[in-house]
């Protein structure tokens, strides 16, 4: 059982929905980013999604693209991102960390080396948005063998013919993208999301977590009420981009987490 599996088991036992927070590793700099990441669990975050900066983030909107650029300009690398996870693990051995990003940096490092280092650093799962199920032998299956969950995205355009393929070899949870398009582009609507979550859950026993388009505690609560939890990324990254003090960023995260936990 991974930390992700254990977390969802605990949440289920408590009758509570999950709140997942995304931050870009190294944004605006390593020290500030690490301070934010370390503060997320106390702010109510159940699972941390740690963005891996990349030069060509095709699935991300301007907010997260710029966060990646800031991180890269500040010297963030894959090595430093793994080091950040390892540093976090010195004081927290229970909160799951999912590394989210693109395949190129992993391919460049070498899959076997990366998986060994990620596991040693305390990474629990991967979301690699540019590897479709047809490429499972590339990273997904080796990751599962290494003890890491491989989390897949489903979208409004994932029809019933495609869905079983998407769910094959997926573990940890399913990440449902509530809108078509890039991150931060539109607002999620619980009325639209609910039936889609139910459709996915008819095909899998995995938790279904919904992200994209969630910016307020109210939306976090509404989306979590029709799913197993909510993910917020761009809205948190925007607070960091605005130069808010770490304490204010974490207060904002806490408000979002409280929304999801009230669902």
Phi and psi restraints in degrees (value plus and minus 20) as a CYANA .aco file:
   2 UNK   PHI    -100.6   -60.6
   2 UNK   PSI     150.1   190.1
   3 UNK   PHI     -79.7   -39.7
   3 UNK   PSI     -53.4   -13.4
   4 UNK   PHI     -85.1   -45.1
   4 UNK   PSI     -67.6   -27.6
   5 UNK   PHI     -78.9   -38.9
   5 UNK   PSI     -64.0   -24.0
   6 UNK   PHI     -84.3   -44.3
   6 UNK   PSI     -59.6   -19.6
   7 UNK   PHI     -83.7   -43.7
   7 UNK   PSI     -64.9   -24.9
   8 UNK   PHI     -88.0   -48.0
   8 UNK   PSI     -53.2   -13.2
   9 UNK   PHI     -84.0   -44.0
   9 UNK   PSI     -62.1   -22.1
  10 UNK   PHI     -84.7   -44.7
  10 UNK   PSI     -63.3   -23.3
  11 UNK   PHI     -84.5   -44.5
  11 UNK   PSI     -61.4   -21.4
  12 UNK   PHI     -82.1   -42.1
  12 UNK   PSI     -62.8   -22.8
  13 UNK   PHI     -83.5   -43.5
  13 UNK   PSI     -52.1   -12.1
  14 UNK   PHI    -108.4   -68.4
  14 UNK   PSI     -23.0    17.0
  15 UNK   PHI      45.7    85.7
  15 UNK   PSI      15.7    55.7
  16 UNK   PHI    -142.7  -102.7
  16 UNK   PSI     129.4   169.4
  17 UNK   PHI    -107.5   -67.5
  17 UNK   PSI     140.0   180.0
  18 UNK   PHI    -110.1   -70.1
  18 UNK   PSI     125.4   165.4
  19 UNK   PHI    -138.4   -98.4
  19 UNK   PSI     104.7   144.7
  20 UNK   PHI    -135.3   -95.3
  20 UNK   PSI     110.7   150.7
  21 UNK   PHI    -136.2   -96.2
  21 UNK   PSI     114.9   154.9
  22 UNK   PHI    -125.5   -85.5
  22 UNK   PSI     111.6   151.6
  23 UNK   PHI    -155.1  -115.1
  23 UNK   PSI     130.7   170.7
  24 UNK   PHI    -104.2   -64.2
  24 UNK   PSI     102.9   142.9
  25 UNK   PHI     -80.7   -40.7
  25 UNK   PSI     108.7   148.7
  26 UNK   PHI      68.2   108.2
  26 UNK   PSI     -15.1    24.9
  27 UNK   PHI    -122.9   -82.9
  27 UNK   PSI     103.9   143.9
  28 UNK   PHI    -103.9   -63.9
  28 UNK   PSI     -33.1     6.9
  29 UNK   PHI    -177.4  -137.4
  29 UNK   PSI     148.6   188.6
  30 UNK   PHI     -80.0   -40.0
  30 UNK   PSI     -68.9   -28.9
  31 UNK   PHI     -84.3   -44.3
  31 UNK   PSI     -65.0   -25.0
  32 UNK   PHI     -85.8   -45.8
  32 UNK   PSI     -62.6   -22.6
  33 UNK   PHI     -81.9   -41.9
  33 UNK   PSI     -63.7   -23.7
  34 UNK   PHI     -82.7   -42.7
  34 UNK   PSI     -59.9   -19.9
  35 UNK   PHI     -82.4   -42.4
  35 UNK   PSI     -61.4   -21.4
  36 UNK   PHI     -84.4   -44.4
  36 UNK   PSI     -68.8   -28.8
  37 UNK   PHI     -79.3   -39.3
  37 UNK   PSI     -63.4   -23.4
  38 UNK   PHI     -83.4   -43.4
  38 UNK   PSI     -48.0    -8.0
  39 UNK   PHI    -106.3   -66.3
  39 UNK   PSI     -29.9    10.1
  40 UNK   PHI     -84.0   -44.0
  40 UNK   PSI     -64.6   -24.6
  41 UNK   PHI     -79.3   -39.3
  41 UNK   PSI     -61.7   -21.7
  42 UNK   PHI     -88.1   -48.1
  42 UNK   PSI     -40.0     0.0
  43 UNK   PHI    -106.6   -66.6
  43 UNK   PSI     -15.3    24.7
  44 UNK   PHI      80.8   120.8
  44 UNK   PSI     -12.5    27.5
  45 UNK   PHI     -98.2   -58.2
  45 UNK   PSI     107.6   147.6
  46 UNK   PHI    -108.1   -68.1
  46 UNK   PSI     -55.6   -15.6
  47 UNK   PHI    -158.0  -118.0
  47 UNK   PSI     114.9   154.9
  48 UNK   PHI    -120.9   -80.9
  48 UNK   PSI     106.2   146.2
  49 UNK   PHI    -119.3   -79.3
  49 UNK   PSI      99.0   139.0
  50 UNK   PHI    -126.0   -86.0
  50 UNK   PSI      93.1   133.1
  51 UNK   PHI     -92.9   -52.9
  51 UNK   PSI     117.0   157.0
  52 UNK   PHI    -118.7   -78.7
  52 UNK   PSI      91.4   131.4
  53 UNK   PHI     -78.5   -38.5
  53 UNK   PSI     119.1   159.1
  54 UNK   PHI    -166.9  -126.9
  54 UNK   PSI     128.5   168.5
  55 UNK   PHI     -93.0   -53.0
  55 UNK   PSI     -40.3    -0.3
  56 UNK   PHI    -155.4  -115.4
  56 UNK   PSI      46.1    86.1
  57 UNK   PHI    -100.0   -60.0
  57 UNK   PSI      65.5   105.5
  58 UNK   PHI     -88.1   -48.1
  58 UNK   PSI     -42.9    -2.9
  59 UNK   PHI    -111.0   -71.0
  59 UNK   PSI     -23.5    16.5
  60 UNK   PHI    -125.2   -85.2
  60 UNK   PSI     125.8   165.8
  61 UNK   PHI    -101.3   -61.3
  61 UNK   PSI    -198.5  -158.5
  62 UNK   PHI     -76.6   -36.6
  62 UNK   PSI     -57.4   -17.4
  63 UNK   PHI     -81.0   -41.0
  63 UNK   PSI     -68.5   -28.5
  64 UNK   PHI     -99.4   -59.4
  64 UNK   PSI     -51.5   -11.5
  65 UNK   PHI     -77.3   -37.3
  65 UNK   PSI     -67.4   -27.4
  66 UNK   PHI     -86.6   -46.6
  66 UNK   PSI     -54.8   -14.8
  67 UNK   PHI     -81.9   -41.9
  67 UNK   PSI     -62.3   -22.3
  68 UNK   PHI     -83.2   -43.2
  68 UNK   PSI     -60.3   -20.3
  69 UNK   PHI     -84.3   -44.3
  69 UNK   PSI     -63.6   -23.6
  70 UNK   PHI     -80.3   -40.3
  70 UNK   PSI     -63.3   -23.3
  71 UNK   PHI     -84.0   -44.0
  71 UNK   PSI     -65.4   -25.4
  72 UNK   PHI     -83.6   -43.6
  72 UNK   PSI     -61.3   -21.3
  73 UNK   PHI     -86.0   -46.0
  73 UNK   PSI     -47.4    -7.4
  74 UNK   PHI    -104.2   -64.2
  74 UNK   PSI     -19.6    20.4
  75 UNK   PHI      77.3   117.3
  75 UNK   PSI      -7.9    32.1
  76 UNK   PHI     -90.0   -50.0
  76 UNK   PSI     118.9   158.9
  77 UNK   PHI    -154.9  -114.9
  77 UNK   PSI     153.2   193.2
  78 UNK   PHI     -80.2   -40.2
  78 UNK   PSI     -61.8   -21.8
  79 UNK   PHI     -79.6   -39.6
  79 UNK   PSI     -65.1   -25.1
  80 UNK   PHI     -88.5   -48.5
  80 UNK   PSI     -50.9   -10.9
  81 UNK   PHI     -88.2   -48.2
  81 UNK   PSI     -62.0   -22.0
  82 UNK   PHI     -85.4   -45.4
  82 UNK   PSI     -57.5   -17.5
  83 UNK   PHI     -84.0   -44.0
  83 UNK   PSI     -56.3   -16.3
  84 UNK   PHI     -83.7   -43.7
  84 UNK   PSI     -63.4   -23.4
  85 UNK   PHI     -82.5   -42.5
  85 UNK   PSI     -63.4   -23.4
  86 UNK   PHI     -83.2   -43.2
  86 UNK   PSI     -58.7   -18.7
  87 UNK   PHI     -86.0   -46.0
  87 UNK   PSI     -62.1   -22.1
  88 UNK   PHI     -78.8   -38.8
  88 UNK   PSI     -61.5   -21.5
  89 UNK   PHI     -85.2   -45.2
  89 UNK   PSI     -39.2     0.8
  90 UNK   PHI     -83.7   -43.7
  90 UNK   PSI     -46.7    -6.7
  91 UNK   PHI    -139.4   -99.4
  91 UNK   PSI     -23.9    16.1
  92 UNK   PHI    -167.2  -127.2
  92 UNK   PSI      89.8   129.8
  93 UNK   PHI    -127.1   -87.1
  93 UNK   PSI      -8.9    31.1
  94 UNK   PHI    -139.4   -99.4
  94 UNK   PSI     -52.8   -12.8
  95 UNK   PHI     -90.5   -50.5
  95 UNK   PSI     102.8   142.8
  96 UNK   PHI     -88.4   -48.4
  96 UNK   PSI     125.4   165.4
  97 UNK   PHI    -140.7  -100.7
  97 UNK   PSI     104.5   144.5
  98 UNK   PHI    -129.2   -89.2
  98 UNK   PSI     104.6   144.6
  99 UNK   PHI    -107.3   -67.3
  99 UNK   PSI     103.3   143.3
 100 UNK   PHI    -139.6   -99.6
 100 UNK   PSI     109.2   149.2
 101 UNK   PHI     156.2   196.2
 101 UNK   PSI    -164.4  -124.4
 102 UNK   PHI    -143.0  -103.0
 102 UNK   PSI     140.0   180.0
 103 UNK   PHI     -94.5   -54.5
 103 UNK   PSI     -48.1    -8.1
 104 UNK   PHI     -73.6   -33.6
 104 UNK   PSI     -69.4   -29.4
 105 UNK   PHI     -81.7   -41.7
 105 UNK   PSI     -53.7   -13.7
 106 UNK   PHI     -91.0   -51.0
 106 UNK   PSI     -64.8   -24.8
 107 UNK   PHI     -79.3   -39.3
 107 UNK   PSI     -62.8   -22.8
 108 UNK   PHI     -83.6   -43.6
 108 UNK   PSI     -54.2   -14.2
 109 UNK   PHI     -98.3   -58.3
 109 UNK   PSI     -48.6    -8.6
 110 UNK   PHI      83.0   123.0
 110 UNK   PSI     104.8   144.8
 111 UNK   PHI     -79.2   -39.2
 111 UNK   PSI     -69.5   -29.5
 112 UNK   PHI     -81.5   -41.5
 112 UNK   PSI     -65.0   -25.0
 113 UNK   PHI     -83.3   -43.3
 113 UNK   PSI     -65.8   -25.8
 114 UNK   PHI     -79.6   -39.6
 114 UNK   PSI     -67.2   -27.2
 115 UNK   PHI     -83.0   -43.0
 115 UNK   PSI     -60.4   -20.4
 116 UNK   PHI     -83.6   -43.6
 116 UNK   PSI     -62.5   -22.5
 117 UNK   PHI     -91.5   -51.5
 117 UNK   PSI     -57.7   -17.7
 118 UNK   PHI     -84.9   -44.9
 118 UNK   PSI     -63.9   -23.9
 119 UNK   PHI     -82.1   -42.1
 119 UNK   PSI     -64.1   -24.1
 120 UNK   PHI     -85.0   -45.0
 120 UNK   PSI     -51.5   -11.5
 121 UNK   PHI     -99.0   -59.0
 121 UNK   PSI     -32.1     7.9
 122 UNK   PHI      77.2   117.2
 122 UNK   PSI      -1.7    38.3
 123 UNK   PHI     -95.0   -55.0
 123 UNK   PSI     118.8   158.8
 124 UNK   PHI    -127.6   -87.6
 124 UNK   PSI     -45.8    -5.8
 125 UNK   PHI    -175.4  -135.4
 125 UNK   PSI     146.2   186.2
 126 UNK   PHI    -149.3  -109.3
 126 UNK   PSI     118.6   158.6
 127 UNK   PHI    -142.7  -102.7
 127 UNK   PSI      87.3   127.3
 128 UNK   PHI    -135.3   -95.3
 128 UNK   PSI      83.2   123.2
 129 UNK   PHI     -95.1   -55.1
 129 UNK   PSI     -36.1     3.9
 130 UNK   PHI    -126.2   -86.2
 130 UNK   PSI      -0.6    39.4
 131 UNK   PHI    -134.7   -94.7
 131 UNK   PSI      84.2   124.2
 132 UNK   PHI     -94.4   -54.4
 132 UNK   PSI     147.5   187.5
 133 UNK   PHI     -77.2   -37.2
 133 UNK   PSI     -47.8    -7.8
 134 UNK   PHI     -83.5   -43.5
 134 UNK   PSI     -36.8     3.2
 135 UNK   PHI    -124.8   -84.8
 135 UNK   PSI       2.4    42.4
 136 UNK   PHI     -76.9   -36.9
 136 UNK   PSI     -53.3   -13.3
 137 UNK   PHI     -85.5   -45.5
 137 UNK   PSI     -41.2    -1.2
 138 UNK   PHI     -87.9   -47.9
 138 UNK   PSI     -68.9   -28.9
 139 UNK   PHI    -160.8  -120.8
 139 UNK   PSI     -60.0   -20.0
 140 UNK   PHI     -76.8   -36.8
 140 UNK   PSI     -75.3   -35.3
 141 UNK   PHI     -87.0   -47.0
 141 UNK   PSI     -63.3   -23.3
 142 UNK   PHI     -79.3   -39.3
 142 UNK   PSI     -56.8   -16.8
 143 UNK   PHI     -84.5   -44.5
 143 UNK   PSI     -64.3   -24.3
 144 UNK   PHI     -80.8   -40.8
 144 UNK   PSI     -61.6   -21.6
 145 UNK   PHI     -84.6   -44.6
 145 UNK   PSI     -49.3    -9.3
 146 UNK   PHI    -102.3   -62.3
 146 UNK   PSI     -23.4    16.6
 147 UNK   PHI      72.8   112.8
 147 UNK   PSI      -3.6    36.4
 148 UNK   PHI    -125.6   -85.6
 148 UNK   PSI     118.6   158.6
 149 UNK   PHI     -91.6   -51.6
 149 UNK   PSI     123.5   163.5
 150 UNK   PHI    -136.0   -96.0
 150 UNK   PSI      92.4   132.4
 151 UNK   PHI    -122.5   -82.5
 151 UNK   PSI     109.9   149.9
 152 UNK   PHI    -126.8   -86.8
 152 UNK   PSI     131.8   171.8
 153 UNK   PHI    -113.6   -73.6
 153 UNK   PSI     115.4   155.4
 154 UNK   PHI    -136.0   -96.0
 154 UNK   PSI     129.2   169.2
 155 UNK   PHI    -152.1  -112.1
 155 UNK   PSI     151.8   191.8
 156 UNK   PHI     -79.2   -39.2
 156 UNK   PSI     -40.0     0.0
 157 UNK   PHI    -115.2   -75.2
 157 UNK   PSI     -18.0    22.0
 158 UNK   PHI    -101.0   -61.0
 158 UNK   PSI      77.3   117.3
 159 UNK   PHI    -101.5   -61.5
 159 UNK   PSI     157.0   197.0
 160 UNK   PHI     -85.0   -45.0
 160 UNK   PSI     -43.4    -3.4
 161 UNK   PHI     -93.8   -53.8
 161 UNK   PSI     -58.6   -18.6
 162 UNK   PHI    -103.4   -63.4
 162 UNK   PSI     -50.6   -10.6
 163 UNK   PHI     -75.3   -35.3
 163 UNK   PSI     -66.0   -26.0
 164 UNK   PHI     -78.9   -38.9
 164 UNK   PSI     -55.0   -15.0
 165 UNK   PHI     -86.2   -46.2
 165 UNK   PSI     -61.5   -21.5
 166 UNK   PHI     -83.5   -43.5
 166 UNK   PSI     -58.0   -18.0
 167 UNK   PHI     -98.9   -58.9
 167 UNK   PSI     -40.3    -0.3
 168 UNK   PHI     -82.0   -42.0
 168 UNK   PSI     109.2   149.2
 169 UNK   PHI      50.6    90.6
 169 UNK   PSI     -17.4    22.6
 170 UNK   PHI     -97.0   -57.0
 170 UNK   PSI     123.0   163.0
 171 UNK   PHI    -166.7  -126.7
 171 UNK   PSI     148.1   188.1
 172 UNK   PHI      66.3   106.3
 172 UNK   PSI     -94.5   -54.5
 173 UNK   PHI    -183.0  -143.0
 173 UNK   PSI     147.5   187.5
 174 UNK   PHI    -122.5   -82.5
 174 UNK   PSI     112.4   152.4
 175 UNK   PHI    -119.0   -79.0
 175 UNK   PSI      88.6   128.6
 176 UNK   PHI    -112.0   -72.0
 176 UNK   PSI     101.7   141.7
 177 UNK   PHI    -104.4   -64.4
 177 UNK   PSI      93.7   133.7
 178 UNK   PHI     -93.6   -53.6
 178 UNK   PSI     -36.9     3.1
 179 UNK   PHI    -153.7  -113.7
 179 UNK   PSI     138.8   178.8
 180 UNK   PHI    -104.1   -64.1
 180 UNK   PSI     123.8   163.8
 181 UNK   PHI      91.6   131.6
 181 UNK   PSI    -177.5  -137.5
 182 UNK   PHI    -115.9   -75.9
 182 UNK   PSI     148.2   188.2
 183 UNK   PHI     -80.9   -40.9
 183 UNK   PSI     125.1   165.1
 184 UNK   PHI      53.8    93.8
 184 UNK   PSI      -6.8    33.2
 185 UNK   PHI    -110.3   -70.3
 185 UNK   PSI     -48.2    -8.2
 186 UNK   PHI    -175.2  -135.2
 186 UNK   PSI     153.7   193.7
 187 UNK   PHI    -115.0   -75.0
 187 UNK   PSI     117.6   157.6
 188 UNK   PHI     -96.4   -56.4
 188 UNK   PSI     123.4   163.4
 189 UNK   PHI    -141.4  -101.4
 189 UNK   PSI     101.4   141.4
 190 UNK   PHI     -79.3   -39.3
 190 UNK   PSI     -54.7   -14.7
 191 UNK   PHI     -83.6   -43.6
 191 UNK   PSI     -51.6   -11.6
 192 UNK   PHI    -101.3   -61.3
 192 UNK   PSI     -56.8   -16.8
 193 UNK   PHI     -95.1   -55.1
 193 UNK   PSI     -59.5   -19.5
 194 UNK   PHI     -72.1   -32.1
 194 UNK   PSI     -72.8   -32.8
 195 UNK   PHI     -82.5   -42.5
 195 UNK   PSI     -53.2   -13.2
 196 UNK   PHI     -89.4   -49.4
 196 UNK   PSI     -60.1   -20.1
 197 UNK   PHI     -82.5   -42.5
 197 UNK   PSI     -63.7   -23.7
 198 UNK   PHI     -81.3   -41.3
 198 UNK   PSI     -58.8   -18.8
 199 UNK   PHI     -83.4   -43.4
 199 UNK   PSI     -62.9   -22.9
 200 UNK   PHI     -86.8   -46.8
 200 UNK   PSI     -63.0   -23.0
 201 UNK   PHI     -87.1   -47.1
 201 UNK   PSI     -39.7     0.3
 202 UNK   PHI     -90.0   -50.0
 202 UNK   PSI     -35.6     4.4
 203 UNK   PHI    -128.7   -88.7
 203 UNK   PSI     -27.2    12.8
 204 UNK   PHI    -173.3  -133.3
 204 UNK   PSI     132.2   172.2
 205 UNK   PHI    -111.2   -71.2
 205 UNK   PSI     -23.7    16.3
 206 UNK   PHI     -90.0   -50.0
 206 UNK   PSI     129.4   169.4
 207 UNK   PHI     -81.6   -41.6
 207 UNK   PSI     127.6   167.6
 208 UNK   PHI    -135.5   -95.5
 208 UNK   PSI      97.0   137.0
 209 UNK   PHI    -129.4   -89.4
 209 UNK   PSI     119.0   159.0
 210 UNK   PHI    -131.5   -91.5
 210 UNK   PSI     112.1   152.1
 211 UNK   PHI    -155.2  -115.2
 211 UNK   PSI     157.9   197.9
 212 UNK   PHI      57.8    97.8
 212 UNK   PSI     107.4   147.4
 213 UNK   PHI      62.6   102.6
 213 UNK   PSI      -4.9    35.1
 214 UNK   PHI    -130.0   -90.0
 214 UNK   PSI      97.2   137.2
 215 UNK   PHI    -148.0  -108.0
 215 UNK   PSI     -31.9     8.1
 216 UNK   PHI    -150.9  -110.9
 216 UNK   PSI     138.5   178.5
 217 UNK   PHI     -77.5   -37.5
 217 UNK   PSI     -55.0   -15.0
 218 UNK   PHI     -86.3   -46.3
 218 UNK   PSI     -64.2   -24.2
 219 UNK   PHI     -88.8   -48.8
 219 UNK   PSI     -57.5   -17.5
 220 UNK   PHI     -78.1   -38.1
 220 UNK   PSI     -64.5   -24.5
 221 UNK   PHI     -85.7   -45.7
 221 UNK   PSI     -64.5   -24.5
 222 UNK   PHI     -83.6   -43.6
 222 UNK   PSI     -63.9   -23.9
 223 UNK   PHI     -89.9   -49.9
 223 UNK   PSI     -63.7   -23.7
 224 UNK   PHI     -81.9   -41.9
 224 UNK   PSI     -47.9    -7.9
 225 UNK   PHI     -89.1   -49.1
 225 UNK   PSI     -41.2    -1.2
 226 UNK   PHI    -131.3   -91.3
 226 UNK   PSI     -12.2    27.8
 227 UNK   PHI    -160.9  -120.9
 227 UNK   PSI    -190.4  -150.4
 228 UNK   PHI    -112.1   -72.1
 228 UNK   PSI     -20.6    19.4
 229 UNK   PHI     144.2   184.2
 229 UNK   PSI     155.9   195.9
 230 UNK   PHI    -149.5  -109.5
 230 UNK   PSI     128.0   168.0
 231 UNK   PHI    -136.0   -96.0
 231 UNK   PSI     114.6   154.6
 232 UNK   PHI    -145.4  -105.4
 232 UNK   PSI     111.1   151.1
 233 UNK   PHI    -147.6  -107.6
 233 UNK   PSI     -89.7   -49.7
 234 UNK   PHI     -76.2   -36.2
 234 UNK   PSI     -59.6   -19.6
 235 UNK   PHI     -84.4   -44.4
 235 UNK   PSI     -57.5   -17.5
 236 UNK   PHI     -91.3   -51.3
 236 UNK   PSI     -63.8   -23.8
 237 UNK   PHI     -80.9   -40.9
 237 UNK   PSI     -55.4   -15.4
 238 UNK   PHI     -84.5   -44.5
 238 UNK   PSI     -56.2   -16.2
 239 UNK   PHI     -83.7   -43.7
 239 UNK   PSI     -61.2   -21.2
 240 UNK   PHI     -85.5   -45.5
 240 UNK   PSI     -63.1   -23.1
 241 UNK   PHI     -81.9   -41.9
 241 UNK   PSI     -51.2   -11.2
 242 UNK   PHI     -94.5   -54.5
 242 UNK   PSI     -23.3    16.7
 243 UNK   PHI      58.3    98.3
 243 UNK   PSI       0.4    40.4
 244 UNK   PHI     -83.3   -43.3
 244 UNK   PSI     127.0   167.0
 245 UNK   PHI     -80.1   -40.1
 245 UNK   PSI     133.2   173.2
 246 UNK   PHI     -74.7   -34.7
 246 UNK   PSI     -59.6   -19.6
 247 UNK   PHI     -82.1   -42.1
 247 UNK   PSI     -58.2   -18.2
 248 UNK   PHI     -91.8   -51.8
 248 UNK   PSI     -57.8   -17.8
 249 UNK   PHI     -79.7   -39.7
 249 UNK   PSI     -65.1   -25.1
 250 UNK   PHI     -89.7   -49.7
 250 UNK   PSI     -52.7   -12.7
 251 UNK   PHI     -83.0   -43.0
 251 UNK   PSI     -61.2   -21.2
 252 UNK   PHI     -83.8   -43.8
 252 UNK   PSI     -64.6   -24.6
 253 UNK   PHI     -78.9   -38.9
 253 UNK   PSI     -62.1   -22.1
 254 UNK   PHI     -81.0   -41.0
 254 UNK   PSI     -58.4   -18.4
 255 UNK   PHI     -84.9   -44.9
 255 UNK   PSI     -59.7   -19.7
 256 UNK   PHI     -87.6   -47.6
 256 UNK   PSI     -63.3   -23.3
 257 UNK   PHI     -83.5   -43.5
 257 UNK   PSI     -61.3   -21.3
 258 UNK   PHI     -80.8   -40.8
 258 UNK   PSI     -58.4   -18.4
 259 UNK   PHI     -79.8   -39.8
 259 UNK   PSI     -71.0   -31.0
 260 UNK   PHI     -82.3   -42.3
 260 UNK   PSI     -58.9   -18.9
 261 UNK   PHI     -94.7   -54.7
 261 UNK   PSI     -35.5     4.5
 262 UNK   PHI    -105.7   -65.7
 262 UNK   PSI     -28.7    11.3
